[in-house]
């Protein structure tokens, strides 16, 4: 049985590390993230787990074959539950079930890549390749991970039989429906590119409008072109985002000579992701040509759509019905999670708790305490079910 008071106390203790008002800032390998990971290792050890920090910065509490986890790093302006809920819930379940191990994967939020820690452990990304990744300020993963020295090697994936991850929904479906849990059917696939449009930096007061090669104009044209190109390709469930923009020289009195930005798109079907990519790349080329700008596009980073394991889903569904009869649903995940990478190695499944107002990746992110407790009880019941059948 879980102890709700102890579970909530741990969750709030983690929240206090890197707290910013109602939210939290713990970027991968920054000082607060390191503090949180060392604190977590101590909590794992106190619970009777074998604590280990691997070379990628993943923190493990090792004991049994059923692995439960998520992440504890955050967005630049992050909520207090995104990732943290799944790790602390896993810790609470492990306290009452000696067959459970727990993990907090590193850099799920993508300071250096995307789900970097679990991607390395899954074998999809080598540590050497990860070391060459850099954040937006040019800091390399290799340099950053020196802030958290490893205490042991990567655990052998064959030591684990299955993986469960509890996470907040990060969307409005459960909250709007008045439901308290979601059993995830599949995680959407994700593609991302970095685009550079290069024109001519010049004086904002003396350069006539017809003579400008304005990179900001190209960015605006690119956004409009992508939106138009995807009208007959994307479906209502598809999403795309220009999420990070850097203008150079980013000065009020200078015509921007360069715009660098990311384009990310997500869908549950791999072939649709392919068609969206073709449309996006074509739109970018047309926008660059129309505005007289040079165009560079990076290689595509990609994570495939991932179906959750039917046996694990069924265990979560049975537990959800027992704990919350008629107040749960099956649903896809529009957000990316570490379970995508872990599913390369073993059966994996996910459970969602509702997000108030559908808000996440924001300091206002929150979930009602009864829903946090109910989700942890579902997780514990499903874990016990899987370990006895």
Secondary structure, DSSP 8 states (H G I E B T S, - for coil): ---HHHHHHHHHHHHTTTEETTEE---TTSHHHHHHHHHHHHHHHHTT-EEEE-TTS-EEEE-SSEEEEEE----TTB-SSTTHHHHHHHHHHHHH-TTEEEEEES-TT-SSSSSHHHHHHHTSS-HHHHHT-B-TTS-BHHHHGGGS--SS----GGG-SEEEEEEE--SSHHHHHT--EEEEEEE-EEEEEEEEEE---EETTTS-GGG---HHHHHHHHHHHHHHHTTTT--TT-EEEEEEEEEES--TTEE--EEEEEEEEEES-HHHHHHHHHHHHHHHHHHHHHHT-EEEE---EEE--EE--HHHHHHHHHHHHHHSTTSEEEEEE-S--THHHHTTTSEEEEEEE--GGG--SSTT----HHHHHHHHHHHHHHHHHHHH-
